[in-house]
Amino acid sequence: MAIDLTDEERNYVAQAASTDAGFLPAFLSSLPYIAPVALFGAYGVAIGDVTAVALALACLVALNLWWIHSQCRSAAVFKSICAKIAAEPAATDRPDAA
């Protein structure tokens, strides 16, 4: 029997299947977000500008909160997919499921 997934769940599965696993691909995919903030913070440290360092730190905190939010959404979609997969064998084991 096929598992009935929503469009959002199908998109999540397709995205997960096309993603490269490992540290380096994950690091390289986050580099465009982190590099400008890190460079700005390093520039602030180099010239002794406390405001630039504080702004860079605030931006890193905002990026981390955004990442946590996106991970919570991904976890919720993954949990719904797992629940459907776990419920599938139970549905086929019932005698009236034919």
N, C-alpha and C positions, 0 to 999 in steps of 0.2 A: 504494500500500500504506500502511496505517496503521502508525504507530510505536507499539509496545507500551510504554506508560509505567506505572510503578508509581503507587500512590495518592499517595505522597509527592511524586513528580515532577509529577503532575497538579495537586496542590494548590499546588506551587511555581509552576507556569506560570500558574495562575489568579490567584494572589496577585500575581505580577509583571505580569500583564495589567491588573489593577485598580488598580495603584499609579500615582499621578501622578508624572511625571518632573520633575526640576528641583531647584534649590537650595532654594527657599522651602518646597515641600511636605516635603522631607527635614528641613529645619531645624525646621519646625513639628511634625513627628512626633517629633523628639527633644527638644523643649522640655520636656515633662513630666518627663523624666528628668534633664535638665541644670539646669533653672531652680531647683529647690529647693537643690541643692548649691551652685550659683553664688550664690544669695541668702545662704545660710548662710556661705559663704566671705567674701562682701562684708560681712556683719554682723561676722564675726570680725575683718576688717581694720579696720572702722570703730571697734570698741571696743578694738582692740589685743590681741585674744585669740589667742595663737599656737596654742593647742590647737584652737580652732574652725577656724582656717585649715588646720592639719595634717589634721584630720579631713575637711574638705571636699576637700582634695587627695587623701587616701586614697580617698574615695568616687568622685572623678573617675577615679582610676586603676582602681578596680574596675569602674566603668561602661565604661571603654575596653576592659578585658580581656573583659568580657561581650560587648561589641560585636564585638571581634575573633573571639571564639569563635562567635558567631552568623553572622558573615560567612564563617568557614571552613566551617561546615555548609552554608550557602547555596552556596558555591563548589563544594563536593563534589557537591551535587545538580545544580547547573548543568552541571558537568563530565560527569556521567553522562547527562544529557539530550543534551548536545552529542555525546557518543560514540555514542549511539543514532541521532541524526540523521545523523552522518557515516557510520555503518555502513549506513544504509538504502539509499543509492544503490549502494553496493558489492554489496549483496544483490540488488538488482533488475538489476544489470548482468550477473550470472552467467546463463549459458544454462540452468542447471538450476533456477533460482529460480521458474520458471513453475509 
